[in-house]
Amino acid sequence: MSEHATTADDGSVSGDTTLAALAHASALVASFLGPLLFLILADDGDELVERNAKNAINFQIVVFAALFVAGILSFAFIGLLLFPIIGIVDVILVLIATVKANDGEVYSYPYTPEII
């Protein structure tokens, strides 16, 4: 059974913490398609899963755009340095988001606009 977050004065949102954490963690395997699947599978009214999945999708769109720019810059050999940096930042921030979502928090990635 999964644990459920409780609504508190500190801004935590009620919902399934396990699915919220998996929405972030699935991005490591399936880019933006993993969080999209959890957004679709989320119960109506499970605000924790929905908000975390949307934040994960937005971040993966930004990562895709950064990889695209790095791909273009690889012709000038600058992009070759950016690929591992983008990958490391992606893994670290997704792991942080997974832990925060498992604690019942809605994690917003830094420098990520709300696209969805």
KADA-V525792 format. One record per residue. N is the residue number from 0. PHI is phi in radians with two decimals (* if undefined). OMEGA is omega in radians with two decimals (999 if undefined). Layout:
n = [N N]
phi = [PHI PHI]
omega = [OMEGA OMEGA]
//
This chain:
n = [0 1 2 3 4 5 6 7 8 9 10 11 12 13 14 15 16 17 18 19 20 21 22 23 24 25 26 27 28 29 30 31 32 33 34 35 36 37 38 39 40 41 42 43 44 45 46 47 48 49 50 51 52 53 54 55 56 57 58 59 60 61 62 63 64 65 66 67 68 69 70 71 72 73 74 75 76 77 78 79 80 81 82 83 84 85 86 87 88 89 90 91 92 93 94 95 96 97 98 99 100 101 102 103 104 105 106 107 108 109 110 111 112 113 114 115]
phi = [* -1.67 -1.47 -2.00 -1.35 -1.99 -1.35 -2.32 -1.24 -1.44 1.69 -1.25 -2.03 -1.37 2.77 -1.41 -1.20 -1.16 -1.15 -1.12 -1.18 -1.17 -1.07 -1.30 -1.13 -1.15 -1.15 -1.21 -1.71 -2.21 0.88 -1.44 -1.25 -1.09 -1.09 -1.11 -1.09 -1.22 -1.15 -1.24 -1.37 -1.11 -1.09 -1.10 1.66 -1.49 -1.13 -1.10 -1.19 -1.07 -1.19 -1.18 -1.14 -1.12 -1.11 -1.17 -1.11 -1.03 -1.17 -1.19 -1.15 -1.14 -1.10 -1.07 -1.11 -1.14 -1.16 -1.12 -1.12 -1.11 -1.13 -1.18 -1.30 -1.18 -1.17 -1.78 1.15 -1.30 -1.11 -1.10 -1.40 -1.34 -0.97 -1.18 -1.14 -1.08 -1.11 -1.15 -1.09 -1.05 -1.10 -1.11 -1.20 -1.18 -1.14 -1.09 -1.11 -1.10 -1.15 -1.10 -1.16 -1.17 -1.49 1.60 -1.74 -1.63 -1.64 -1.86 -1.21 -1.20 0.99 -2.05 -1.33 -1.47 -1.52 -1.81]
omega = [-3.14 3.12 3.12 3.12 3.10 3.09 -3.09 3.14 -3.10 3.06 3.09 -3.02 -3.13 3.12 -3.12 -3.07 -3.13 3.12 3.11 3.11 3.13 3.08 3.09 -3.06 -3.13 3.11 3.11 -3.10 -2.97 3.12 -3.09 -3.14 3.10 3.09 3.10 3.10 3.13 3.07 3.12 -3.09 -3.09 3.07 3.04 3.14 3.07 -3.02 -3.13 -3.13 -3.12 -3.10 3.11 3.12 3.10 3.11 3.12 3.10 3.13 -3.14 -3.14 3.03 3.10 3.10 3.10 3.11 3.11 3.10 3.09 3.11 3.10 3.10 3.09 -3.13 3.14 3.05 3.07 3.12 3.07 -3.11 3.13 3.07 -3.08 -3.10 3.14 3.12 3.12 3.13 3.14 3.12 3.11 -3.11 -3.10 -3.11 3.09 3.10 3.09 -3.14 3.13 3.13 -3.14 3.14 3.10 3.07 3.10 3.14 3.00 -3.09 3.05 -3.14 3.13 3.09 3.14 3.12 3.08 -3.13 3.14 999]
//
